């Protein structure tokens, strides 16, 4: 059995694997000794605004004054009609917000026709005569500017 040709390569293979294992064990011990002398500390500090600080809601300006901010921070009312912009110094700027509704061609045409209609109504009111209708009979009154003359008969 020991004279078998398979015995030698198998022994050489195991020996090679043992040597490789010893070499790797030495490398691990060497790395462990290097790291034990220098502790690794990985800490990150993030100072400033985070994504959560970007959008804040407030009921009134008093709520805005109470909050501390590190940079320009917008505060919105619940109905999104007012925006307060507060900076790190504590200065507050107030903005009034209005929704802009995008109009298509039909909406623009309707607005144009409504404006023309309003213009025509104004022209009609301006062009109406200034006199008033009177319900008095003309027969009851005698004209004051007409002179009456009497006829003279000739003989």
C-alpha positions, 0 to 999 in steps of 0.5 A: 500500500505504501508502495502505491503511486497514489500515496506520495502525491496525497502526502505531498498535497496534505503537507502543502495544505498544512504549510499554507495553513501555517503561513495564513495563521502567521499573517493573522497573528501579525495583523492582530498584533498590529491592530491591538496597538492602534484602536480604530475609532470611526465616528462621524459628526454631522453638524447642520441641517438634515433632510428633516429640517427642510420642511417644518409646519407652524401655526403662527409666527410665535411657533417660528420664533420658538424654534432654533435653526442652523441655517435658512429654514422655511416654515409653512402654515397648515393651509400653505398660505403663509411661509416664514423663512428664518435664518440662523440669526433669528431674522424672519421673513414672511411670504404670502403663497398663492397657488398657480393653476396651469391653464390650457388653451380652452381656459385662456380662450374662456378668460379672453372672451369673458374680458371682451364681454366685460369690456362690451358691458362697460361700453354699453353703459357709457353709451346709454343716453343720459335722458330719462323717460317721462310719463307726462302728457304733452297736451296739458302744458302749453309751450312757453316759448311760443307766442300767441298772436291775434288776427286783425281783421281788415275792413 
